[in-house]
Amino acid sequence: MRGWRMALLTLLLAGWSAPGLAWPDRPLRLIVGAAAGGSNDLVARLIAEAVSSRLPFPIVVENRSGAAGMIGVESVARAAPDGHTALLINTAHAGLRVFVPNPAIDPHDSLAAVTVIAESPMVMLVANDFPATDLKGFIASARANPGKWDYGSTGGGGTLGMGALLFLRAADLRLNEIPYRGGGPAQLDLAAGRIAMLFDVGVSSFQTARSGLARAFAVTSARRSPAAPEVPTLREAGLDAEMTVWQAVMMPAGTALPLREALRDQIAAALRTPALQARFAELGADRVLGLGVPESERYIAAEVAKWEAILRDGR
């Protein structure tokens, strides 16, 4: 069986022209349902660059933000299932049926898993001019001044809002939600002092903190991140707001399993290279995965069940 599969993948990567399996014979589009500059965009471009170097054609990243990620989902779900269109998603995808009631298409049934790429903590970023120097000070200031400060989210959905929701609920705080089209624009406003707080993914947030544009007050993981061991966890402050953010690649439902496995194998091989391992570690990924197709399907289904329960409970 293994020899048959390797032979088939070799034919696919050589551009085999059998009906429905002509991949790759032109560039692959990797859609990101968020604005440029955020964590999803960063991961997509790292993967696209690394995998393109292994293939005879490029992977082109396209940003299609809006509607809590549904614009990106719809553009991929309606594409031909020929292996030339994929979607980069993250944990926020698991809550889409809650964030977007009665969507035109089901965000889960309309897509098929390729691989889960990596896991990272969320990072609580605080503006440099906020009058507190640590997490406990932030909580005390916000509790004493309910509704005084603003925080960034992606409006109706997204990991930014999910991380903030868990934190604000656990700490019993009230801040004003300011919606953005992605983590990139929100981080720009945080650096400019226009919002006080933002929860964003480690793969972009640790860079922001290291550059001095904001301060990292906490991470949402169970343990401190090896990428920033000086940053405490929310649990150390007695808050039950644990959250892990993952990124995954999907294709349109109906895409042949060998096509999905071929792309997964190329992504997994790229993720095993020392250069990409080091880059993900530097950016704050706790685990680099590259899961197989069946494992990815189970992983994402479990996350959907978990987050739908959490989000519906909070409404």
LUMVEX-784270 format. One record per residue: x, y, z of N, C-alpha, C, CB in turn. Coordinates in steps of 0.2 Angstrom, whole numbers, plus 5000, padded with zeros to 4 digits. Glycine has a CB too. Layout:
N
XYZXYZXYZXYZ;...
//
This chain:
315
500449945000500050005000500450065000499550005006;501050065004501450125004501750134998501950115010;502050084994502350094988501850114983502650024985;501250094983500750124978500550194979500050084979;500550214986500450284987500950324985500350294995;501650304986502150344984502250354976502850314987;502050304973502050304966501550354963501850234963;500950354966500350394964500550464966499750384968;500850484972501050554973501650574968501350554980;502050524966502550544961502250564955503050484960;501750534953501450544947501050614947500850494945;500750624953500450694954500850754954500050694961;501450744957501950794958502250804951502450784963;502250754947502550764940501950794935502750704937;501350814938500850844934500450794930501150894929;500350734933499950684929499250714927499850624934;499050694921498450724918497850684918498650744911;497850634923497250594923496650644925497250534928;496050634923495450674925495350684932494850644922;495350744934495150764941495850754946494750714944;496350734943496950734947497550764944497150654948;497450814940497950854936498250904941497650884930;498650884945498950934950499650914951498550924957;500150954951500051034950500251044943500451074955;499851084939499951104933499951174932499551064928;499751214938499751284938499851304945499051314934;499951374946499951394953499351374958500051464954;499551354964499051344969498851404973499251284974;498251424973498051484977497951464984497351514974;498251494989498151484996497751554999498851475000;497151545000496751595003496751605010495951585000;496851665012496851685019496251735021497551725022;495751705025495151745026495251805032494651705029;495851835031496051895036496451945032496351865042;496551995035496952055032497652035032496852115036;498052065028498752055028499052085034499052085022;499652055036499952075042499852035049499852145043;499351995049499151965055499451895055498351955056;499251855060499651795062499451745056499451765068;498751745054498651695048498951705042497851695047;499051775041499451795035500151775035499351865033;500451785041501151765042501251695041501351785049;500851645044500951575043500851555036500451535048;500351585033500151565026500751585021499551605023;501051635023501651655018502251615020501851735019;502351595026502951555028502851485024502951545035;502251455025502051395021502151395014501351365023;501851455011501851465004502651465001501551525002;503051505005503751505003504051445003504051565007;503951405009504351345010504151295005504251325017;503451285004503251235000503351244992502551215001;503351314990503451334983504151314981503351404982;504651314986505351294984505451224983505751314990;504951184985504951114983504551084977504651074990;504151134974503751114969503951154962503051134971;503751134957503851164950503451224949503851114945;503051254954502551304953502451344959501851284950;502251404959502251434966501551424969502351514965;501551434976500951444980500851514981500951404986;500251544979500151614979499651634984499851644972;499851674989499351694995498951744993499751715001;498251744994497751794993497351804999497251774987;497351875001496951895007496251905005497351955011;495751875008495051885007494751895014494751835002;494751955017494451955024493751985024494952005028;493451975029492751995030492251945033492552025024;491751965036491251915038491451865043490851885032;491951885047492251835052492551775049491651805057;492851785043493151735039492751695034493451685044;492051715034491651675029491751695022490951695031;492051755020492151775013492751725011492451845013;493251715015493751665012493551595012494351665017;493051575017492851505016492351505010492351495022;491951545008491551545003491951544996491051595002;492451584996492851584989493151514988493351634990;493351484993493751414993493151364992494151394999;492651364996492151314995491851304988491551325000;491851364985491451364978491951354972491151434977;492651344974493151334969493151264967493851354972;493351254961493351184958493851144963493651184951;493651074964493951034969494550994965493550984972;494951034962495451004958496151014961495451044951;496251034967496851034970497251104969497350984968;496951154966497251214965497051274969497151234958;496651254974496351304979496351284986495751334977;496651314990496651294997496551355002497351264999;496351345008496251395013496651385019495451395014;496851435022497251435028496751465033497851485028;496651415038496151435044496551435050495551385044;496151455056496451445062495851435067496851505065;495951435073495451415078494751445077495751425085;494851515075494151555074493651515070494351615072;493951475065493551435060493051395064493951395055;493251365070492851325074492251355076493251295079;492251425077491651455079491151485074491851505084;491351475068490951515062490251505062491251495056;489951445064489251435064488951475070489051365065;489351495075489051535080489151605078489351525087;489651625076489851695074489351715068490551705072;489251675063488851695057488251645057489351685051;487751665060487051625060486851625053486551655065;486551565051486251545045486751565039485651585044;487351545039487851565033487551535027488551535035;487751565021487551535015487751465013487751585009;488351445016488551375016488851355022489151375010;488851295024489151265030489851275030488851195032;490151305035490951315034491351255035491151365039;490951205038491351145039491251085034491151115046;490551075032490451025027490651045020489651015027;490751115019490951135012491751125011490751205011;492151105016492851105016493051035018493151165020;493651015016493950955018494650965020494050905012;494850935026495550945029496150925025495550915036;496650965025497350945022497750925028497550995018;497950975032498350965038498251015043499150965036;498451005049498451045055499251065055498151025062;499351125055500051145054500451155061500151215051;500151195066500551215072500051235077501051265071;500251235083499851265089500251315092499751205094;499951375094500251425098499851455103500451485093;500151485108499651525113499451585111500051535120;498851615114498751685113499151725118497951695114;499251785116499651825120499251895121500351845116;499251905128498851975130499352025129498651965137;499252075124499652125123499352195125499752135115;499752235129499452295132499852355129499552285140;499452405128499852465125500352495130499252525124;500852525127501352545131501152605136501952575127;500652645134500452695139499952675144500152755134;499752615144499252595149499552595156498952525148;499152625161499452635168499552575172499052685171;499852525170499952465174500652425171499352415173;500952395175501552365173501552285172502152385177;501052255174500952185174500152165174501252155180;500052105174499352075173498952095179499352005172;499152085185498752105191498652175191499152085197;499152215189498952285189498452305183499652325187;498452275178498052285172497352265175498152245166;497252215178496552195181496352245186496652125184;496752265190496552315195496352375192497152325200;496652405187496552465184495852455180497052485179;495752405177495152395173494552385177495252335168;494652345183494052335187493852405191494252285193;494352445192494252515195493852565190494852535198;493952545184493752595179493352555173494352635176;492752525175492352485170492152525164491752455173;492352505158492152535152492552595150491452565153;493052605153493552665152493952645146493952685158;494252585145494652565140494352525135495252535143;494752525129494552485123494952425122494452525117;494752375119495152315117494952295109495052255121;495452265106495352245099495052175098495952255095;494652175093494352105091494252105084493752085095;494052055081493852055074493152055073494151985071;492752085078492052095077491652035077491952145071;491252005079490851955078491151885078490451965072;491851885079492151825078492951825078491951785072;493251775077493951775076494351765083494251845074;494951745082495351725088495451785093495951695087;495551845090495651905094495051905099495651965090;494451905097493851905101493751845106493251915097;493951785103493851725107494351735114494051665103;494951755112495451755118495251815123496151775115;494951865120494751925125494151905129494651985121;493651865125493051845129493251795135492651805124;493651745134493851705139494151745145494351645137;494651795143494951835148494451875152495551875145;494051915149493651965152493151925156493252005147;492851865154492451825158492751805164492151765153;493351775163493751745169493851795174494351715167;494051865172494251915176493751955179494851955173;493151945176492551985177492652065176492351975185;492852075170493052145168492652175162493752155166;492552235162492152265156492552315152491452295159;492752295146493052345142492652355135493852315140;492752405131492452415125492752375119492352485124;492352345116492552305110492652345104492152245108;493252345101493352385094493452335089493952435095;493052325084493152275079493652295073492552265075;494052245071494552255066494452205061495252265068;494752215055494752155050495252105050494852195043;495752115055496252065057496752085062496652045050;497152045064497652055069498152115067498051995071;498352115061498852165058498552235060498952165051;497952255057497752325059497652335066497052335055;497452285070497252295077497952305081496952235080;498452275079499152285082499452355080499652235080;499252385074499452445073499152495077499352465066;498452495079498152535083498352525091497352525083;498552465092498852455099499452495100498852375100;499952485095500552515095500452595096500952495089;499952625092499852695092499452715099499452715086;499252665103498952685109498152705108499252745112;497852685103497152695101496752645105497052695094;497052585106496652535110497152515116496452475106;496852485121497252475127497552405127496852485133;497152355124497252285125497152245119496952255131;497452195118497352145112497552075114497652175105;497152025112497351955112497551935105496851915116;498151915104498251895097498751835098498651955093;498851805092499251735092499951745093499151705085;500251705096501051705098501451715092501251645101;501251695086501651695080501751765077501451655074;501351815079501451885078501551925084500851905074;501251905090501251945096501951955099500751925101;502351895099502951905102503451945098503251825103;503351945092503751995088503552065090503651985080;502952085090502752145092502952165099501952155093;502952125104503252145111504052145110503052085116;504352105107505052115106505252175103505352055102;504852205098505052265095504852325099504752265088;504552315105504452375109503752415107504952425109;503352385103502752415101502152405106502552395094;502252355110501752345115502052295120501052315112;501752285126501952245131501552175131501952275138;501952125132501652055133501552045141502051995130;500852045143500752035150500551965152500152075152;500351915147500151855149500151805142499551845153;500151745143499951695138499451655140500651655136;499051625135498451585137498551515138497951595132;499251485136499351415137499451395144500051405133;499451325145499451295151500151315155499351225151;500651315150501351335153501651395149501851265152;502151425152502451475149502751455142503051505153;502751505137503051485131503751485131502751535126;504051435128504851435127505051495123505051365124;504651525119504851585115504951645119504351595109;504551645125504551705129504451685136504051755127;504951645139504851615146504751665152505451575148;504851735150504751785155504051805156505151845153;503651785151502951805151502451755155502651815143;502151775160501751725164501151705160501551755171;500851645163500251625160499651655164500151545161;499051655161498451685164498251645171497851685160;498451575170498351535176498751555182498451465174;499351585181499751605187499351655190500451625184;498951695187498551745191497851725193498451805186;497751655193497151625195496551625190496951655201;496751645184496251645179496151585175496351705174;495551555174495451495170495251525163494851455173;495751535159495551565152496051535147495651635152;496151465148496651435143496451425136496851365146;496851435132496651435124497351425120496351505122;497251375115497751365111497551385104498051285111;497951415100497751435093498151385088497851505091;497751355084498051315078497951345072497751245079;498351325067498251345060498151275056498851385057;497751275051497651215047497551245039497051175049;497651195035497551205028496951155026498151185023;496451185022495851155020495851155012495251175023;495451115009495251125002494551115001495651064998;494251124995493551124994493351044995493351144987;492751044998492450974999492350944992491750975002;492550874992492550844985493250834982492050874981;493750874985494450864983494650794984494850924986;494950764979495150694980495650684985495450664973;495550634989496050614995496750614993495850554998;496950584987497650584985497950654984497750544979;497450704982497750774981497850804987497150814977;497350794992497450824999498150795002496850815003;498150725001498750695004499450725001498750625004;499450734995500050754991500250824994499850764984;499750874995499850934998500150935005499350984997;499750885009499950875016500650855016499450825019;500850805012501550775012502050835011501650725008;501950875006502350935005502450985010502150964998;501850995014501851045019502251015025501151065021;502150945027502450915032503150905031502150845033;503450895025504150895023504450965025504250865016;504151015022504351085024504451095031503951135020;503951075035503851085042504451055046503251065045;504750995043505250955046505950995045505250885044;505951035040506651065039506851115045506651115033;507551115047507751145053507551225052508451145053;507651255046507451325045506751345047507651345038;506251305045505551315046505451305054505151285042;505751245056505651235063505851285068506051165065;506451315066506751375070506351435069507451385067;506051445063505651505062505051505066505451515055;504651445066504051435070504251445078503751375069;504751415080504951415087505051495089505551375088;505451525085505551595086504951635086506051625080;504451625082503851655082503351635088503451645076;503551585091503151565097502651515097502751625099;502751475091502351405091502551355096502351375084;502051335100502251285105502351215102501751275110;502051195097502051135093502051145086501551085096;502451115082502451115075502151045073503051135071;501651035069501250975069501350935062500550975071;500950965057500950935050500550875050501650925048;500050875054499650805055499350785048499050825059;499250715048499050685042498250705041499050605043;498050685035497350705034496850675039497150675027;496850605040496350585045496350615052496350505046;497050625054497150655061496850725061497850655063;496950765055496750835055496050835055497050865048;495650785051494950785051494650775059494650735047;494950735062494750725069494850785074495050655072;495450805073495750865077495250925076496450885075;495050945070494651005068493950985071494651015061;493650925070492950915072492950915080492850835070;493450895083493450905090493450975093494050865094;493851015089493851095090493251125089494451125086;492851105084492251135082491751115088491951105075;491751055090491251035095491451075102491250965097;492051085103492251115109492051195109493051115110;492251225104492151305103491451315102492551335098;491051275099490351295098490051295105489951245093;490151245109489951245116490151305120490151175119;490751325120490951375124490651445122491751385123;490551455115490351515112489551525113490551525105;489251465113488551465114488351475121488151405111;488751455125488651465132488751535134489151415136;489151575131489351645132488851695129489951665130;488351665126487851715122487151715126487751685115;
//
